[in-house]
Amino acid sequence: MVLLEVLLGFIIRLVVSAVIIYLAAKLLGEGEGFGTAISAALIGSVIFAIVSYFMGAGWIASLVSGIAWLIALGLMYDIGWLKSFAIAVV
């Protein structure tokens, strides 16, 4: 039962994050679809989990995760640092 709750919570957070990423990208004029936003949210979650596993919790791990996610956003949406940062902030 606990595994089901964790999985359901992960899926809900993933969809909410993807909707926000999608809307932020559209607001900034990007043409990619919702699938790219889901992929970006999933990759962001995986990056954070990997960095947290190796570095633990804390601001340095969050900074490293954030930079890695900005790189991933930039590559997925073919945008620069500034737009990646704007999407991440939203």
Stockholm file with secondary structure:
# STOCKHOLM 1.0

chainA/1-90         MVLLEVLLGFIIRLVVSAVIIYLAAKLLGEGEGFGTAISAALIGSVIFAIVSYFMGAGWIASLVSGIAWLIALGLMYDIGWLKSFAIAVV
#=GR chainA/1-90 SS CHHHHHHHHHHHHHHHHHHHHHHHHHHTTCCCCHHHHHHHHHHHHHHHHHHHHHHCSSHHHHHHHHHHHHHHHHHHHTCCHHHHHHHHHC
#=GC SS_cons        CHHHHHHHHHHHHHHHHHHHHHHHHHHTTCCCCHHHHHHHHHHHHHHHHHHHHHHCSSHHHHHHHHHHHHHHHHHHHTCCHHHHHHHHHC
//
